Amino acid sequence: MSDSSDGSNYFYKYYWFYFAINLLFYKLQTYCNTQFMNTNSPVDKVCIIAKTSVGMVRSNNEDYHGFSTNIKNKDWRFYEKAEYLPNDFPAVLVLADGMGGMENGEEASRIAVETIKNFAFDNPKLLANNDEKLSQTFIDLFAKANQAILDFATKTNSLGAMGTTLVVALVYKTKTYIFWIGDSRAYLFRSGILKPLTKDHSYVQELVDAGKITYEQAFYHPESNIITKFMGDPKKSPVPSAISYDNNDGDILLLCSDGLNGMLQDSEIQNHFYNKSNIDDICDTLITKANEAGGNDNNTVMLAGFGDYMNHIPEKLPLKEHAKINIKQISNKAKQKRKSSLKKYIILLLIA
């Protein structure tokens, strides 16, 4: 009996030791896969489309937009669907929502978008897939667009009476960058879930950040139209916020003016992605539903479907989320950092 009991105890001890080692190995392997491996998959193509509507209230459209799937050949589109085949140069999507009324808003948004377009066409090699270089490039580029708006305002005696938001997306093979000023937004639809990529430069967003209201309550706030940073500011050149994230096959990127997200809550926008066969249907539905909800403002929608996105659109809200978005905040103080480093270097030389 004693020998049998000892053998049984030995078996169970060995069994639990073996189980623990395998469990530990599994946990370690899972951690390494999520933390160190690049799980994003390069996409072979990106389908892009854009549409705009004056809405149901206003008589003119102060939104302005455009995109290019081939900046090297200076191909620029407004509405036609186009396909981007990833290469050394990115696809560029630009959207601006003008303010100031009538011609002022229209001109401000046009100048902002055209400045980005012209730079991309004239300097495609400067749009390198590099966080720090792109950050400084777009700090300078937004400053240039801001000055162009101010110059036009001075000539037309409308200084301080015109401005615009601006959001820019650069799409590469494995990564996408977003730069923005104001409350025009970027969202990402991934694995059946729509998530905001940008954070508005607005009064209500400051209330949300301070914990005074929720993100959902901001939608109904009476002062939701007050923005804290805009292009055309005569007092201070606005510095864009910037993020990047890794692309996944099946992603759908959305850029929009507040004529969409001001009429439809995020959950409503998300619902209009479901059970669609392509981005054309999604684009048309979003424009139509925003107008049906009141259409109080101009409404522009830009969509980019990555890879085999059509087979990744579910019929309804999935039971659980399957893919996360690792959003990287990009510093907008690259120039100051270089100056600081140079200053330290000079001090070290003097000490030596």
ZISULSUL-V990903 format. One record per backbone hydrogen bond with DSSP energy under -0.5 kcal/mol. NH is the residue of the N-H (numbers start at 0). CO is the residue of the C=O. Records with the same first field share a line. If there is no record, write none. Layout:
NH = CO / CO
This chain:
4 = 0
5 = 1
6 = 2
7 = 3
8 = 4
9 = 5
10 = 6
11 = 7
12 = 8
13 = 9
14 = 10
15 = 11
16 = 12
17 = 13
18 = 14
19 = 15
20 = 16
21 = 17
22 = 18
23 = 19
24 = 20
25 = 21
26 = 22
27 = 23
28 = 24
29 = 25
30 = 26
31 = 27
32 = 28
33 = 29
34 = 30
35 = 31
36 = 31
38 = 36
42 = 172
45 = 83
46 = 304
47 = 81
48 = 302
49 = 78
50 = 300
52 = 298
55 = 294
56 = 294
61 = 59
63 = 95
65 = 93
66 = 76
67 = 91
69 = 74
73 = 70
74 = 69
75 = 73
76 = 66
81 = 47
83 = 45
84 = 82
85 = 83
86 = 88
90 = 170
91 = 67
92 = 168
93 = 65
94 = 166
95 = 63
97 = 61 / 95
98 = 162
103 = 100
104 = 100
105 = 101
106 = 102
107 = 103
108 = 104
109 = 105
110 = 106
111 = 107
112 = 108
113 = 109
114 = 110
115 = 111
116 = 112
117 = 113
118 = 114
119 = 115
120 = 116
121 = 117
122 = 118
125 = 122
126 = 123
127 = 125
129 = 127
133 = 129
134 = 130
135 = 131
136 = 132
137 = 133
138 = 134
139 = 135
140 = 136
141 = 137
142 = 138
143 = 139
144 = 140
145 = 141
146 = 142
147 = 143
148 = 144
149 = 145
150 = 146
151 = 147
152 = 148
153 = 149
154 = 150
155 = 151
156 = 153
157 = 152
158 = 152
160 = 157
162 = 98
163 = 230
164 = 96
165 = 180
166 = 94
167 = 178
168 = 92
169 = 176
170 = 90 / 168
171 = 169 / 174
175 = 244
176 = 169
177 = 242
178 = 167
179 = 240
180 = 165
184 = 255
186 = 253
187 = 194
188 = 251
189 = 187 / 192
192 = 189
194 = 187 / 192
196 = 185
197 = 185
200 = 181
201 = 199
202 = 225
205 = 201
206 = 202
207 = 203
208 = 204
209 = 205
210 = 207
211 = 206
212 = 206
217 = 213
218 = 214 / 215
219 = 216
220 = 216 / 217
223 = 220
225 = 222
226 = 224
227 = 200
228 = 200
230 = 163
232 = 229
233 = 231
239 = 237
240 = 179
242 = 177
243 = 327
244 = 175
246 = 173
249 = 305
250 = 247
251 = 188
252 = 303
253 = 186
254 = 301
255 = 184
256 = 299
259 = 256
260 = 256
261 = 257
262 = 259
263 = 259
267 = 264
268 = 264
269 = 265
270 = 266
271 = 267 / 268
272 = 269
273 = 269 / 270
274 = 313
275 = 272
281 = 277
282 = 278
283 = 279
284 = 280
285 = 281
286 = 282
287 = 283
288 = 284
289 = 285
290 = 286
291 = 287
292 = 288
293 = 290
294 = 289
298 = 52
300 = 50
301 = 254
302 = 48
303 = 252
304 = 46
305 = 250 / 303
306 = 44
308 = 306
310 = 307
311 = 308
312 = 309
313 = 311
325 = 323
326 = 324
327 = 243
328 = 326
329 = 241
336 = 332
337 = 333
338 = 334
339 = 335
340 = 336
341 = 337
342 = 338
343 = 339
344 = 340
345 = 341
346 = 342
347 = 343
348 = 344
349 = 345
350 = 346
351 = 347
